[in-house]
Amino acid sequence: MKSMYTIGLLVLSNAFMTLAWYGHLKFAEWKEFSKLGLFSIILLSWGIAFFEYCFQVPANKLGYQGNGGPFSLMQLKVIQEVITLVVFAVFSLLVFKTENFQSKHLLSFVFLVLAVYFMFKK
């Protein structure tokens, strides 16, 4: 069960981080946000990223074997990276309608799944 909580927290964490890193590119289309300068956008992104840490830190604490969790440090990192890319792909397709999912993206995800497989292989 700890593994499911860890993965769920990582998904939430990455949703906030993706929004913090790339959301402002879409927000620029909105009249109110287009007037903001770079410093204001950075502060806004930091504010959003705060919530990323509110999920990321507990996920790592709960999931790490050294704290009684199911994952090694390397496994946590690979899981987090795969989740990051999946969340980003979904975000880019839903928020930025100009992006297209291509066969090369599918192939890339297959290799990511293979990376997870080899990380967990004993």
C-alpha positions as CSV (number, residue, x, y, z in Angstrom):
1,M,0.0,0.0,0.0
2,K,2.9,2.3,0.7
3,S,4.0,2.0,-2.9
4,M,0.6,3.2,-4.2
5,Y,0.6,6.2,-1.8
6,T,4.1,7.0,-2.9
7,I,3.2,6.9,-6.6
8,G,0.0,8.9,-6.0
9,L,1.9,11.6,-4.1
10,L,4.5,11.7,-6.9
11,V,1.8,12.1,-9.5
12,L,0.3,15.0,-7.6
13,S,3.8,16.5,-7.0
14,N,4.6,16.4,-10.7
15,A,1.3,17.9,-11.7
16,F,2.1,20.9,-9.6
17,M,5.7,21.1,-10.9
18,T,4.7,20.8,-14.5
19,L,2.2,23.6,-13.9
20,A,4.8,25.7,-12.2
21,W,7.4,25.2,-14.9
22,Y,5.2,25.3,-18.1
23,G,1.9,26.8,-17.0
24,H,3.1,30.4,-17.4
25,L,3.6,29.7,-21.1
26,K,-0.2,29.2,-21.4
27,F,-1.1,31.8,-18.8
28,A,0.6,34.4,-21.1
29,E,-2.4,34.1,-23.4
30,W,-4.6,35.6,-20.6
31,K,-4.8,39.3,-20.5
32,E,-4.1,39.7,-16.8
33,F,-1.0,37.5,-16.9
34,S,0.4,39.0,-20.1
35,K,1.2,42.2,-18.2
36,L,3.3,40.4,-15.6
37,G,7.1,40.7,-15.7
38,L,9.6,37.9,-15.4
39,F,10.1,38.4,-11.7
40,S,6.3,38.2,-11.1
41,I,6.1,35.0,-13.1
42,I,9.0,33.5,-11.1
43,L,7.2,34.3,-7.9
44,L,4.0,32.8,-9.2
45,S,5.8,29.7,-10.3
46,W,7.5,29.4,-6.8
47,G,4.1,29.7,-5.2
48,I,2.8,26.8,-7.3
49,A,6.0,24.8,-6.8
50,F,5.5,25.0,-3.0
51,F,2.7,22.5,-3.4
52,E,5.0,20.3,-5.4
53,Y,7.2,20.0,-2.4
54,C,4.2,19.4,-0.1
55,F,3.7,16.1,-2.1
56,Q,7.2,15.3,-3.2
57,V,8.9,15.3,0.2
58,P,6.3,13.0,1.9
59,A,6.3,10.7,-1.2
60,N,10.1,10.2,-0.9
61,K,9.9,9.9,2.9
62,L,7.1,7.3,2.7
63,G,8.6,5.4,-0.3
64,Y,12.2,5.2,0.7
65,Q,13.5,1.8,2.0
66,G,15.6,3.6,4.7
67,N,12.3,4.8,6.2
68,G,10.5,1.4,5.9
69,G,9.2,2.1,2.4
70,P,9.3,-0.3,-0.6
71,F,11.7,1.5,-2.9
72,S,15.5,2.1,-3.0
73,L,16.7,5.6,-3.7
74,M,17.5,4.7,-7.4
75,Q,14.1,3.1,-7.8
76,L,12.4,6.2,-6.4
77,K,14.3,8.4,-8.8
78,V,13.4,6.3,-11.9
79,I,9.7,6.2,-10.9
80,Q,9.7,10.0,-10.4
81,E,11.3,10.6,-13.8
82,V,8.8,8.4,-15.6
83,I,5.9,10.0,-13.8
84,T,7.4,13.4,-14.7
85,L,7.4,12.6,-18.4
86,V,4.0,11.0,-18.4
87,V,2.5,14.0,-16.6
88,F,4.2,16.4,-19.0
89,A,2.9,14.5,-22.0
90,V,-0.6,14.6,-20.7
91,F,-0.3,18.3,-19.8
92,S,1.1,19.2,-23.2
93,L,-1.6,17.4,-25.0
94,L,-4.5,18.8,-22.9
95,V,-3.2,22.3,-22.3
96,F,-1.2,23.1,-25.4
97,K,-3.5,21.9,-28.2
98,T,-0.8,22.5,-30.8
99,E,1.2,19.5,-29.6
100,N,0.7,16.1,-31.3
101,F,1.4,12.7,-29.9
102,Q,3.6,10.8,-32.4
103,S,4.9,7.3,-32.8
104,K,8.3,8.4,-31.7
105,H,6.8,9.5,-28.4
106,L,5.2,6.1,-28.0
107,L,8.6,4.5,-28.7
108,S,10.2,6.8,-26.1
109,F,7.6,5.7,-23.5
110,V,8.3,2.0,-24.3
111,F,12.0,2.7,-23.5
112,L,11.0,4.4,-20.3
113,V,9.0,1.3,-19.3
114,L,12.1,-0.8,-20.1
115,A,14.2,1.5,-17.9
116,V,11.8,0.9,-15.0
117,Y,11.8,-2.9,-15.7
118,F,15.6,-3.0,-15.6
119,M,15.7,-0.8,-12.4
120,F,13.5,-3.2,-10.6
121,K,15.0,-6.4,-12.0
122,K,16.9,-8.4,-9.4
